[in-house]
Amino acid sequence: MRILPVTLFRTNQTSFKSVPDYNKTVPIEDEFVKNTGSLDIARLKIMGIKHFRLIDSNSIRGVTLANQKPSMLTELKECGINTIIDLRSEGGSDSKYAQACRENGLNYVNFKLKINMPIFNLPLSDKLSTAERIAENEAFIKKLPDFFKLMNEGKYYMACLLGLHRTDLAVVLNYLINPNEPKSPPILSHMYMKEETNFTNKYIGAMKNLLKNITTEHKKYLGLPDDFSSIFDARIVKLRLMNGIVK
């Protein structure tokens, strides 16, 4: 497996990755950000949000704003953001951060996510009992339809502690498992930060384990078609290509 640089081409709407160009280097962070008309990206860019970038033409990601001044939440709302998606384990609907979001006209959603959750690991790969693992998996699966609905609606700001690894995991989860395939594979953190490790295959492995940990009934509940395995494999190819992996 080789890691290859990629380049961009521009449209009137946003910036997208093309196939790998062996003679180009990874563009700077700002190359991933362009005003699409759905959000006031130009204003969002100068707010000083660390690790800020687009998820798609309607949504953005970055560092948590839990410890920032409330005026930043007001400004997000004015820029077109409707929902804050907090991936942190310490988040919650009764937290001060959730209250601040609501006071500034934003919906707050705490979608706890981390790579070592049982759903992303093969059975018996953790210290939980079988019953505990099944219970945690069931609870997570029940949250997925609402998560995918938020992803489909857009106009959200997604963040974890740093806006890097858990947000990467979240956008990979959305791209590979959402019944409604996003228009473009997500661009992960290593593509704009030279010091970041390319964890694309690690996240893909987690999603493969997720599929192994869910039943046929779970797939029906999530709205996944009977031929989802082939769809999943096709999405993996596009995700790898987008993130510089060519076998």
C-alpha positions as CSV (number, residue, x, y, z in Angstrom):
1,M,0.0,0.0,0.0
2,R,1.3,3.4,-0.9
3,I,0.2,6.8,0.3
4,L,0.0,9.2,-2.6
5,P,-0.7,13.0,-2.7
6,V,-3.9,14.2,-4.3
7,T,-5.0,17.4,-5.9
8,L,-8.2,19.4,-6.2
9,F,-10.4,20.8,-8.9
10,R,-12.9,23.5,-8.3
11,T,-16.5,23.9,-9.3
12,N,-18.9,26.8,-8.7
13,Q,-20.1,25.1,-5.6
14,T,-17.2,23.7,-3.6
15,S,-13.9,22.0,-3.8
16,F,-13.6,18.3,-4.5
17,K,-10.8,15.8,-4.7
18,S,-9.9,14.4,-8.1
19,V,-8.0,11.1,-8.6
20,P,-4.4,11.1,-7.3
21,D,-2.0,13.3,-9.1
22,Y,1.5,12.1,-8.6
23,N,3.1,15.5,-9.4
24,K,1.1,17.6,-6.9
25,T,1.3,18.1,-3.2
26,V,-1.5,18.2,-0.7
27,P,-3.1,21.6,-0.7
28,I,-3.1,23.9,2.3
29,E,-6.0,23.8,4.7
30,D,-7.8,26.8,3.2
31,E,-8.0,25.0,-0.1
32,F,-10.6,22.7,1.5
33,V,-12.8,25.7,2.4
34,K,-15.0,27.7,-0.1
35,N,-18.2,29.7,0.3
36,T,-20.9,27.5,-1.0
37,G,-23.9,29.8,-0.5
38,S,-25.4,27.5,2.2
39,L,-23.2,28.8,5.0
40,D,-21.3,32.0,5.5
41,I,-18.0,30.2,5.1
42,A,-16.0,33.4,4.7
43,R,-17.2,34.6,8.1
44,L,-16.8,31.2,9.7
45,K,-13.1,31.1,8.5
46,I,-12.2,34.2,10.5
47,M,-13.8,33.1,13.7
48,G,-10.6,31.4,14.8
49,I,-12.0,27.9,15.2
50,K,-9.1,25.5,15.4
51,H,-9.0,22.6,12.9
52,F,-12.0,24.2,11.1
53,R,-13.0,22.8,7.7
54,L,-16.0,21.7,5.7
55,I,-17.6,18.3,6.0
56,D,-19.7,19.0,3.0
57,S,-21.3,22.1,1.4
58,N,-23.7,22.5,4.4
59,S,-21.8,21.4,7.5
60,I,-18.5,22.0,9.3
61,R,-16.2,20.5,11.9
62,G,-13.5,21.5,14.3
63,V,-12.5,21.8,17.9
64,T,-15.1,21.8,20.7
65,L,-16.4,25.2,21.6
66,A,-17.4,24.2,25.1
67,N,-14.8,26.3,26.6
68,Q,-15.1,29.3,24.2
69,K,-17.0,32.5,24.7
70,P,-20.8,32.1,24.1
71,S,-20.6,34.8,21.4
72,M,-19.0,32.2,19.1
73,L,-22.2,30.1,19.3
74,T,-24.2,33.2,18.4
75,E,-22.0,33.7,15.4
76,L,-22.3,30.1,14.3
77,K,-26.1,30.6,14.3
78,E,-25.8,33.8,12.3
79,C,-23.6,31.9,9.8
80,G,-26.3,29.3,9.1
81,I,-25.5,26.6,11.6
82,N,-28.6,25.1,13.3
83,T,-27.1,22.2,15.4
84,I,-24.1,21.4,17.5
85,I,-23.0,17.8,17.4
86,D,-20.8,17.0,20.4
87,L,-18.9,13.7,20.1
88,R,-17.2,14.0,23.5
89,S,-17.9,11.4,26.2
90,E,-18.1,14.2,28.8
91,G,-20.9,16.0,26.9
92,G,-24.6,15.8,27.8
93,S,-27.9,17.4,27.3
94,D,-27.8,18.9,30.8
95,S,-24.3,20.3,30.5
96,K,-23.5,24.0,30.6
97,Y,-22.4,23.7,27.0
98,A,-25.8,22.3,26.0
99,Q,-27.5,25.1,27.8
100,A,-25.3,27.7,26.2
101,C,-26.1,26.3,22.8
102,R,-29.8,26.4,23.4
103,E,-29.6,29.9,24.8
104,N,-28.0,30.9,21.5
105,G,-30.6,29.4,19.3
106,L,-28.7,26.1,18.5
107,N,-29.9,22.5,18.9
108,Y,-27.4,20.5,20.9
109,V,-26.9,16.8,20.3
110,N,-24.4,14.6,22.3
111,F,-23.5,11.6,20.1
112,K,-20.8,9.9,22.2
113,L,-18.2,8.3,19.9
114,K,-14.8,6.7,20.2
115,I,-12.8,4.0,18.3
116,N,-12.7,1.5,21.2
117,M,-16.5,1.2,21.6
118,P,-17.7,-2.4,21.5
119,I,-19.6,-1.9,18.2
120,F,-16.4,-1.2,16.4
121,N,-14.6,-4.2,17.8
122,L,-15.0,-7.9,17.2
123,P,-16.9,-9.9,19.8
124,L,-14.9,-10.7,22.9
125,S,-12.2,-8.2,22.0
126,D,-12.9,-6.1,25.1
127,K,-13.3,-6.6,28.8
128,L,-17.1,-6.4,28.8
129,S,-19.2,-9.4,29.4
130,T,-21.3,-10.7,26.5
131,A,-24.4,-9.2,28.0
132,E,-22.8,-5.8,28.6
133,R,-21.4,-5.7,25.1
134,I,-24.7,-6.6,23.5
135,A,-26.5,-3.9,25.6
136,E,-24.0,-1.2,24.5
137,N,-24.2,-2.2,20.9
138,E,-28.0,-2.1,21.0
139,A,-27.9,1.4,22.6
140,F,-25.5,2.6,19.9
141,I,-27.5,1.2,17.0
142,K,-30.7,2.8,18.3
143,K,-29.0,6.2,18.0
144,L,-27.8,5.7,14.4
145,P,-31.0,6.7,12.6
146,D,-31.1,10.1,14.3
147,F,-27.4,10.6,13.7
148,F,-27.8,9.8,10.0
149,K,-30.8,12.2,9.8
150,L,-28.7,15.0,11.2
151,M,-26.0,14.2,8.7
152,N,-28.5,14.3,5.8
153,E,-30.1,17.6,7.0
154,G,-26.8,19.3,7.3
155,K,-26.2,22.8,8.8
156,Y,-24.4,21.4,11.8
157,Y,-21.1,22.0,13.6
158,M,-19.5,18.7,14.6
159,A,-16.7,18.6,17.2
160,C,-14.8,16.5,19.6
161,L,-12.0,17.6,22.0
162,L,-9.6,18.6,19.1
163,G,-11.8,18.2,16.0
164,L,-9.5,15.5,14.6
165,H,-9.9,11.8,15.3
166,R,-13.4,11.4,16.6
167,T,-14.7,13.7,14.0
168,D,-12.8,11.6,11.4
169,L,-14.4,8.5,12.8
170,A,-17.8,10.2,12.7
171,V,-17.6,11.2,9.0
172,V,-16.3,7.8,8.0
173,L,-19.3,6.2,9.9
174,N,-21.6,8.5,8.0
175,Y,-20.1,7.9,4.7
176,L,-19.8,4.1,4.9
177,I,-22.9,3.2,6.8
178,N,-25.5,5.9,6.1
179,P,-28.2,4.4,3.8
180,N,-28.1,7.7,1.9
181,E,-24.6,7.9,0.5
182,P,-23.1,11.4,0.9
183,K,-22.2,13.1,-2.4
184,S,-18.5,12.9,-1.7
185,P,-16.2,10.8,0.5
186,P,-14.9,12.8,3.5
187,I,-11.4,14.3,3.6
188,L,-9.7,13.1,6.8
189,S,-7.3,15.0,9.0
190,H,-4.0,13.6,7.6
191,M,-4.8,15.3,4.3
192,Y,-4.3,18.8,5.6
193,M,-2.1,18.2,8.6
194,K,1.3,16.7,7.7
195,E,2.0,15.4,11.3
196,E,-1.2,13.4,11.3
197,T,-1.1,9.6,10.7
198,N,-3.3,8.3,7.9
199,F,-5.9,6.3,9.9
200,T,-8.2,5.7,7.0
201,N,-7.8,1.9,7.0
202,K,-8.2,1.9,10.8
203,Y,-11.6,3.6,10.6
204,I,-12.6,1.3,7.7
205,G,-11.7,-1.7,9.9
206,A,-14.0,-0.3,12.6
207,M,-16.9,-0.1,10.2
208,K,-16.3,-3.6,9.0
209,N,-16.5,-4.7,12.6
210,L,-19.7,-2.8,13.1
211,L,-21.2,-4.7,10.2
212,K,-20.1,-8.0,11.8
213,N,-21.6,-6.9,15.1
214,I,-25.1,-6.2,13.8
215,T,-27.9,-8.6,12.8
216,T,-30.1,-8.8,9.8
217,E,-32.8,-7.1,11.9
218,H,-30.5,-4.3,12.8
219,K,-29.8,-3.7,9.1
220,K,-33.5,-3.5,8.4
221,Y,-33.9,-1.1,11.3
222,L,-31.2,1.1,9.8
223,G,-32.7,0.9,6.3
224,L,-29.7,-0.8,4.8
225,P,-30.5,-2.7,1.6
226,D,-30.0,-6.4,1.1
227,D,-27.0,-5.8,-1.2
228,F,-25.4,-3.4,1.2
229,S,-22.2,-5.4,1.4
230,S,-21.3,-4.6,-2.3
231,I,-22.4,-1.0,-1.7
232,F,-20.1,-0.8,1.4
233,D,-17.1,-2.2,-0.6
234,A,-17.6,0.3,-3.4
235,R,-17.7,3.2,-0.9
236,I,-14.5,1.9,0.7
237,V,-12.7,2.2,-2.6
238,K,-13.8,5.8,-3.0
239,L,-13.0,6.7,0.5
240,R,-9.4,5.3,0.2
241,L,-8.8,7.0,-3.1
242,M,-10.0,10.3,-1.6
243,N,-7.6,10.0,1.3
244,G,-4.5,9.1,-0.7
245,I,-4.5,5.3,-0.5
246,V,-3.9,3.4,-3.7
247,K,-3.4,-0.4,-3.5
